[in-house]
């Protein structure tokens, strides 16, 4: 039953005065004037309220104190908000109204009241009472929809009335009413419907969104206008029209559509026929993108009953519009009807997933008539090789995530169309295999990897020339010493370069790691290119004492000898070799003793001395006494020895050149006396005194 402004809801909330020992009853009053609706069913002990309606409440006690009464109360809401501040908690005085809106949900709304502050703490101290609450079922219609029936769908241009009706068996959130016969029944919706029509349509003299009673909604006459489309929406409303059910929608299809809308490929200028539903007696207003032709008469055209036209595309200008048509009657127009024909923009796509720099890749043009293409150009990070139809063979000149610009000029157009494509390119994996150093006057072959482009060419730097090439390999002739390079090229682009040195790129020492205490070991320089003449600089460093011995050797005897000395401990050495700026070293250990560095110095034996008519000379060196050195020295290239005889004043008397290590010198022409005999191999020199006595 309905409770008006004077309805009082008694709440079990007692306020006690410590001084006067009075007991006050606290009440909640609905104070919303003559349009307040709170429903109560005592039979089922159920109270309910409508969502989104602004209710006005007031706290009242029987204290009889006017004004602010017995003091402040704290009001807390569940599933509701205060209209004044949009919050869920508020402090109010007794006798002062406050406004509440309940949420539109399936659930309960609760008002909780507790004492906040006394009115006069000196004379009438009121202590806090026990909070009380009052619960409402919320009469929501959420999750439900009414039924709707439309007699017919009005076609385009038809303004004849159509019939529509709505009905429902919805109930409010399962709220049970007392039937009056001792049992409960559901609280049904028997109030209003909210209707929304397409603009310019009318029903019972109303437009847009309006409210009708349940009775009036059972049989509505709707009058459409000529062209408007859209949808009809309806929902059930509560008695206060504050909240409703979910919408039931009915789309309006006035059967105005394209009956012919052929596909168009970008660039294709062939005329195509487009047609829409025939609506006799109306003017058709057509529009196409700028530069296109409708029946050869421009980009716009209108005519009576013109429901079919011939459209000729033009792609020399950007497409900024669509093919569309609308109906016209006097000053009234229908909405534009867009053709479903979609003209896809040109695109380009690689034919493989993994793309590598400098490797041939095919890019395929898409969504374009290749027969209408005059030229295709790419940005500077792409080199075009050739094309066949829509497929373009290219090289990517950079690596990374590349933005590739594509420019396409169509036949008959002066301005190209352009677009950008992001393509991921991996770094080049093209390689050149071959030695890093070669000797002068020698031939060397380099080979490019198989992923290099077909028909690439070879080039080279100074000190080397291209002798021949076949397939992926090329042979070069080294001319003279120096640093240079070889490279492969394609269409003027250097794809890969290999640096090399003509000459000895490095040097190493060949010899044993361990020297025994009872034999010497020879150590040789190891070079790519064996020189005709050379001087090698040796250095032996004792890692314990840091003492250093040095020596030199020549190409005729390039080796150095490590000779053991008597000792009783293990020693570690570093043998270092230097030649024309190249340096290397080797760790050497003698297990029991120490080592000495010996580089072969020239020596000779001379007899007889004194000599009369001739003297015999045999050239030796300081390694000849070592058996291991002799065998290696025998294989060395013998130098030319220079032999001179000079008097004690340094005046040269005789000079000769010998290839042999044993030879004779005539002394018959020399006067008796002492002479200096000198033998040199170009690196070292040995001098001895000769006595001539006839």
Residue pairs with C-beta under 8 A, 6 or more apart in sequence:
1 39
1 40
2 37
2 39
3 30
3 36
3 38
3 39
3 40
4 30
4 34
4 36
5 29
5 30
5 31
5 32
5 33
5 34
5 36
7 29
7 30
7 38
8 27
8 28
8 29
8 60
9 27
9 28
9 29
9 30
9 134
10 25
10 27
11 26
11 27
11 28
11 113
11 132
11 134
12 132
13 25
13 26
13 113
13 129
13 130
13 131
13 132
14 23
14 24
14 25
14 26
14 129
14 130
15 23
15 24
15 26
15 61
15 63
15 70
15 115
15 126
15 127
15 129
16 22
16 23
16 24
16 126
16 127
16 129
17 24
17 124
17 125
17 126
18 125
18 127
19 123
19 124
19 125
20 124
22 63
24 61
24 62
24 63
24 70
24 126
25 61
25 62
26 59
26 60
26 61
26 73
26 113
26 129
26 132
27 59
27 60
27 61
27 62
28 57
28 58
28 59
28 60
28 111
28 113
28 134
29 57
29 58
29 59
29 60
30 36
30 38
30 55
30 56
30 57
31 56
31 57
31 58
31 97
32 54
32 55
32 56
33 56
35 240
36 55
36 56
37 49
37 50
37 53
37 239
37 240
38 47
38 48
38 49
38 55
38 136
39 47
39 48
39 49
39 139
40 46
40 47
41 47
41 176
41 177
41 178
43 178
43 184
44 176
44 178
44 184
46 137
46 175
46 176
47 134
47 135
47 136
47 137
48 136
48 137
48 138
48 139
48 172
48 173
48 175
48 187
49 55
49 102
49 109
49 136
49 137
49 138
49 139
50 102
50 138
50 139
50 238
50 239
50 240
50 242
50 243
51 101
51 102
51 103
51 104
51 105
51 138
51 139
51 140
51 238
51 242
51 243
52 101
52 102
52 103
52 104
52 242
52 243
53 101
53 102
53 240
53 242
53 243
54 83
54 99
54 100
54 101
55 99
55 100
55 101
55 102
56 97
56 98
56 99
56 100
57 97
57 98
57 99
57 100
57 111
58 95
58 96
58 97
58 98
59 69
59 73
59 75
59 92
59 93
59 94
59 95
59 113
60 69
60 94
60 95
61 69
61 70
61 94
63 69
63 70
63 94
65 94
65 119
66 95
67 93
67 95
68 93
68 94
68 95
68 96
68 119
69 93
69 94
69 95
69 119
70 94
70 118
70 119
70 124
70 126
71 93
71 94
71 115
71 116
71 117
71 118
71 119
71 126
72 91
72 92
72 93
72 115
72 116
72 117
73 91
73 92
73 93
73 94
73 113
73 114
73 115
73 116
74 89
74 90
74 91
74 113
74 114
74 115
74 116
75 82
75 89
75 90
75 91
75 92
75 98
75 111
75 112
75 113
76 88
76 89
76 111
76 112
76 114
77 88
77 89
77 100
77 109
77 110
77 111
77 112
78 88
78 108
78 109
78 110
78 112
79 102
79 103
79 105
79 107
79 108
79 109
79 110
79 138
80 88
80 100
80 101
80 102
80 103
80 109
80 111
81 87
81 88
81 100
81 101
81 103
82 88
82 90
82 98
82 99
82 100
83 99
83 100
83 101
84 90
84 98
84 99
90 98
91 116
92 98
100 111
102 109
102 136
102 138
103 109
103 138
104 138
104 140
104 142
104 243
105 138
105 140
105 142
106 138
106 140
106 142
106 143
106 173
107 138
108 135
108 136
108 137
108 138
109 135
109 136
109 137
109 138
110 133
110 134
110 135
110 136
111 133
111 134
112 131
112 132
112 133
113 131
113 132
113 133
113 134
114 128
114 129
114 131
114 132
115 126
115 127
115 128
115 129
118 124
118 125
118 126
118 127
119 126
137 173
137 175
138 173
139 172
139 173
139 175
139 187
139 238
140 172
140 173
140 243
141 170
141 172
141 173
141 189
141 235
141 236
141 238
141 243
141 244
141 245
141 246
142 245
142 246
143 245
143 246
144 168
144 170
144 236
144 245
144 246
145 168
145 235
145 245
145 246
145 247
145 248
146 166
146 167
146 168
146 170
146 193
146 234
146 235
146 236
146 245
146 248
147 166
147 167
147 168
147 248
148 164
148 165
148 166
148 232
148 234
148 248
148 250
149 164
149 165
149 166
150 162
150 163
150 164
150 232
150 250
151 162
151 163
151 164
152 162
153 162
153 252
153 253
153 254
153 255
154 160
154 162
154 224
154 252
154 254
155 254
155 255
155 256
155 279
156 226
156 227
156 254
156 255
156 256
156 277
156 279
156 327
156 334
157 226
157 227
157 279
157 281
157 282
157 327
157 329
158 224
158 226
158 254
159 223
159 224
159 225
159 226
161 221
161 222
161 223
162 221
162 222
162 224
163 219
163 220
163 221
163 222
164 203
164 220
164 222
164 232
164 250
165 217
165 218
165 219
165 220
166 193
166 217
166 218
166 220
166 234
166 248
167 217
167 218
168 189
168 236
168 245
169 188
170 188
170 189
170 236
170 245
171 186
171 187
171 188
171 189
172 186
172 187
172 188
172 189
172 238
174 186
175 186
175 187
176 184
176 185
176 186
176 187
177 184
177 185
177 186
177 187
178 184
178 185
179 185
189 214
189 236
189 238
189 245
190 214
191 213
191 214
191 236
191 237
191 238
191 239
191 241
192 211
192 212
192 213
192 214
192 236
192 237
192 238
192 239
192 241
193 211
193 212
193 213
193 214
193 217
193 234
193 235
193 236
193 237
194 209
194 210
194 211
194 234
194 235
194 236
194 237
194 241
194 244
195 203
195 206
195 209
195 210
195 211
195 212
195 217
195 220
195 232
195 233
195 234
196 208
196 209
196 232
196 233
196 234
197 203
197 207
197 208
197 209
197 222
197 232
198 224
198 228
198 229
198 230
198 231
198 232
198 252
199 207
199 208
199 228
199 230
200 207
200 225
200 228
201 207
201 222
201 223
201 224
201 225
201 228
202 222
202 223
203 210
203 220
203 221
203 222
203 223
204 212
204 216
204 220
204 221
211 237
211 241
212 220
217 234
222 232
225 332
226 327
226 329
226 332
226 334
227 254
227 326
227 327
227 329
227 332
227 333
227 334
227 335
228 334
228 335
229 252
229 253
229 254
229 256
229 334
229 335
230 252
231 249
231 250
231 251
231 252
232 249
232 250
232 252
233 247
233 248
233 249
233 250
234 247
234 248
235 244
235 245
235 246
235 247
235 248
236 244
236 245
237 243
237 244
237 245
238 244
255 277
256 276
256 277
256 279
256 327
256 334
256 337
257 276
257 277
257 337
258 274
258 275
258 276
258 337
258 339
258 340
259 275
259 276
259 277
260 273
260 274
260 275
260 308
261 274
261 323
261 339
261 340
261 341
262 272
262 273
262 274
262 341
263 341
264 272
264 313
264 341
264 343
265 343
265 367
265 368
265 369
266 315
266 343
266 344
266 345
266 346
266 367
266 368
266 369
267 315
267 346
267 368
267 369
267 372
267 373
267 410
268 313
268 369
268 372
269 312
269 313
269 314
269 315
269 372
270 312
270 313
271 310
271 311
271 312
272 310
272 311
272 312
272 313
273 308
273 309
273 310
273 311
274 308
274 309
274 310
274 311
274 323
274 339
274 341
275 307
275 308
275 309
276 284
276 307
276 308
276 325
276 337
277 307
278 305
278 307
279 307
279 327
280 305
281 304
281 305
282 304
282 305
282 327
282 328
282 329
283 302
283 303
283 304
283 306
283 327
283 328
283 329
284 302
284 303
284 304
284 305
284 306
284 307
284 325
284 326
284 327
284 328
285 300
285 302
285 325
285 326
285 327
285 328
285 333
286 294
286 300
286 301
286 302
286 306
286 309
286 324
286 325
287 299
287 300
287 321
287 323
287 324
287 325
287 336
288 294
288 299
288 300
288 311
288 321
288 323
288 324
289 299
289 313
289 314
289 317
289 319
289 320
289 321
289 322
289 323
290 299
290 317
290 320
290 321
291 299
291 314
291 316
291 317
292 299
292 311
292 312
292 313
292 314
293 299
293 311
293 312
293 314
294 300
294 301
294 309
294 310
294 311
295 301
295 309
295 310
296 310
296 312
301 309
302 328
311 323
313 343
315 372
315 410
315 413
315 417
316 410
316 412
316 413
316 414
316 415
317 415
318 417
319 343
322 338
322 339
323 338
323 339
323 341
324 336
324 337
324 338
324 339
325 336
325 337
325 339
326 333
326 334
326 335
326 336
326 337
327 333
327 334
328 334
344 366
344 367
345 367
345 419
346 365
346 366
346 367
346 368
346 406
346 408
346 417
346 419
347 365
347 366
347 367
347 419
347 421
348 363
348 364
348 365
348 366
348 392
348 404
348 406
348 421
349 363
349 364
349 366
349 421
350 361
350 362
350 363
350 364
350 423
351 361
351 362
351 363
351 364
351 391
352 361
352 362
354 426
355 361
355 396
355 423
355 424
355 425
355 426
356 396
356 425
356 426
356 427
356 428
356 429
356 451
357 396
357 397
357 398
357 399
357 425
357 426
357 427
357 428
358 395
358 396
358 397
358 428
358 430
358 452
358 453
358 490
358 493
358 495
358 496
359 395
359 396
359 428
359 429
359 430
359 451
359 452
359 453
360 385
360 393
360 394
360 395
360 453
360 454
361 393
361 394
361 395
361 396
362 391
362 392
362 393
362 394
363 391
363 392
363 394
364 390
364 391
364 392
365 373
365 376
365 390
365 391
365 392
365 408
366 390
368 390
368 408
370 389
370 390
372 410
372 411
373 408
373 409
373 410
373 411
374 409
374 410
374 411
374 413
375 408
375 409
375 416
376 384
376 387
376 392
376 406
376 407
376 408
376 409
377 384
377 406
377 407
377 416
378 384
378 392
378 394
378 404
378 405
378 406
378 407
379 403
379 404
379 405
379 406
380 397
381 396
381 397
381 398
381 402
381 404
382 394
382 395
382 396
382 397
382 404
383 394
383 395
383 396
383 397
383 491
383 493
384 392
384 393
384 394
385 393
385 394
385 395
385 453
385 491
386 392
386 393
387 393
395 453
395 490
395 491
395 493
396 402
396 423
396 425
397 493
398 425
399 425
399 426
399 427
399 428
400 424
400 425
401 422
401 423
401 424
402 422
402 423
402 424
402 425
403 420
403 421
403 422
404 420
404 421
404 422
404 423
405 418
405 419
405 420
406 418
406 419
406 420
406 421
407 416
407 417
407 418
408 416
408 417
408 418
409 415
409 416
409 417
410 416
410 417
428 495
428 496
429 449
429 451
430 448
430 449
430 451
430 452
430 488
430 495
430 496
431 448
431 449
431 496
432 446
432 447
432 448
432 449
432 486
432 487
432 488
432 496
432 497
432 498
433 446
433 447
433 449
434 444
434 445
434 446
434 447
434 486
434 498
434 500
435 444
435 500
436 499
436 500
436 501
436 505
437 500
437 501
437 502
437 503
437 504
437 505
437 506
437 528
438 444
438 478
438 500
438 501
438 502
438 528
439 478
439 502
439 503
439 528
439 529
440 478
440 479
440 480
440 481
440 502
440 503
440 529
441 477
441 478
441 479
442 477
442 478
443 467
443 475
443 476
443 477
443 478
444 475
444 476
444 478
444 500
445 473
445 474
445 475
445 476
446 458
446 473
446 474
446 476
446 486
446 498
447 472
447 473
447 474
448 456
448 472
448 473
448 488
448 496
449 472
450 472
452 472
452 488
452 490
452 495
452 496
453 490
453 495
455 490
456 488
456 489
456 490
456 495
457 488
457 489
457 490
458 466
458 469
458 474
458 486
458 487
458 488
458 489
459 466
459 486
459 487
459 488
459 489
459 494
460 466
460 476
460 484
460 485
460 486
460 487
461 484
461 485
461 486
462 482
462 484
463 478
463 479
463 480
463 481
463 482
463 483
463 484
463 502
464 476
464 477
464 478
464 479
464 484
464 486
464 500
464 502
465 476
465 477
465 479
466 474
466 475
466 476
467 474
467 475
467 476
467 477
468 474
468 475
469 475
474 486
476 486
478 502
479 502
480 502
481 502
481 503
482 501
482 502
482 503
483 499
483 500
483 501
483 502
484 499
484 500
484 501
484 502
485 497
485 498
485 499
485 500
486 497
486 498
486 500
487 494
487 495
487 496
487 497
487 498
488 494
488 495
488 496
489 495
503 528
503 529
504 527
504 528
504 529
504 579
504 580
504 582
505 528
506 528
506 582
506 584
507 525
507 526
507 527
507 577
507 579
507 582
507 583
507 584
508 525
508 526
508 584
509 523
509 524
509 525
509 526
509 575
509 577
509 584
509 585
509 586
510 523
510 524
510 525
510 526
511 521
511 522
511 523
511 524
511 562
511 575
511 586
511 588
512 521
512 588
513 586
513 587
513 588
513 589
514 588
514 589
514 590
514 591
515 521
515 562
515 564
515 588
515 589
515 590
515 591
515 595
516 564
516 590
516 591
517 564
517 590
517 591
517 592
517 593
518 564
519 564
519 627
519 628
520 561
520 562
520 563
520 564
520 598
520 623
520 626
520 628
520 629
521 561
521 562
521 628
522 559
522 560
522 561
522 628
522 629
522 632
523 559
523 560
523 561
523 562
523 575
523 577
523 586
524 558
524 559
524 632
525 536
525 558
525 577
525 579
527 579
530 555
531 555
532 555
533 554
533 555
533 682
534 554
534 555
534 558
534 579
534 580
535 552
535 553
535 554
535 579
535 683
536 552
536 553
536 554
536 558
536 560
536 577
536 578
536 579
537 550
537 551
537 552
537 577
537 578
537 579
538 550
538 551
538 552
538 553
538 560
538 575
538 576
538 577
538 597
538 599
539 548
539 549
539 550
539 575
539 576
539 577
539 578
539 597
540 548
540 549
540 550
540 562
540 573
540 574
540 575
540 576
540 595
540 596
540 597
541 547
541 548
541 573
541 574
541 576
542 548
542 571
542 572
542 573
542 594
542 595
543 571
543 572
543 573
543 574
544 571
544 572
549 596
549 597
550 597
551 560
551 597
551 598
551 599
552 599
552 683
553 559
553 560
553 599
553 600
553 683
554 639
554 681
554 682
554 683
555 637
556 636
556 637
556 638
556 639
556 681
556 682
556 683
557 600
557 621
557 623
557 633
557 636
558 636
559 600
559 629
559 632
559 633
559 636
560 575
560 577
560 597
560 598
560 599
561 597
561 598
561 599
561 600
561 623
561 626
561 629
562 573
562 575
562 588
562 590
562 595
562 596
562 597
562 598
563 595
563 596
563 597
563 598
563 626
564 590
564 593
564 594
564 595
565 593
565 594
565 595
565 596
566 593
567 592
567 593
567 594
568 592
568 593
569 592
569 593
570 589
570 590
570 591
570 592
571 589
571 590
571 593
571 594
571 595
572 587
572 588
572 589
573 587
573 588
573 589
573 590
573 595
574 585
574 586
574 587
574 588
575 585
575 586
575 587
575 588
575 597
576 583
576 584
576 585
577 583
577 584
577 585
577 586
588 595
598 622
598 623
600 621
600 622
600 623
600 629
600 633
600 684
601 621
601 622
601 684
601 686
602 619
602 621
602 641
602 679
602 680
602 681
602 683
602 684
602 685
602 686
603 619
603 620
603 621
603 622
603 624
603 686
604 617
604 618
604 619
604 620
604 679
604 686
604 688
605 617
605 618
605 620
606 615
606 616
606 617
606 677
606 688
606 690
607 615
607 616
608 615
608 616
609 615
609 690
609 691
610 690
610 691
610 692
610 693
611 667
611 690
611 691
611 692
611 693
612 667
612 668
612 692
612 693
612 694
613 666
613 667
613 668
614 664
614 665
614 666
614 667
614 668
615 664
615 665
615 667
615 677
615 690
616 662
616 663
616 664
617 643
617 662
617 663
617 664
617 665
617 677
617 679
618 661
618 662
619 641
619 661
619 662
619 679
620 661
621 633
623 629
623 630
623 633
624 630
624 633
638 659
638 661
639 681
639 682
640 657
640 658
640 659
640 681
640 682
641 657
641 658
641 659
641 661
641 679
641 680
641 681
642 655
642 656
642 657
642 678
642 679
642 680
642 681
642 682
643 655
643 656
643 657
643 658
643 663
643 665
643 677
643 678
643 679
644 652
644 654
644 655
644 656
644 677
644 678
645 652
645 653
645 654
645 655
645 665
645 670
645 675
645 676
645 677
645 678
645 690
646 652
646 653
646 675
646 676
646 678
647 653
647 673
647 674
647 675
647 676
648 673
648 674
648 675
648 676
650 676
653 670
653 675
654 665
656 665
665 677
667 690
667 692
668 694
670 692
671 692
672 692
672 693
672 694
673 691
673 692
674 689
674 690
674 691
674 692
675 689
675 690
675 691
675 692
676 687
676 688
676 689
676 690
677 687
677 688
677 689
677 690
678 685
678 686
678 687
679 685
679 686
679 687
680 686
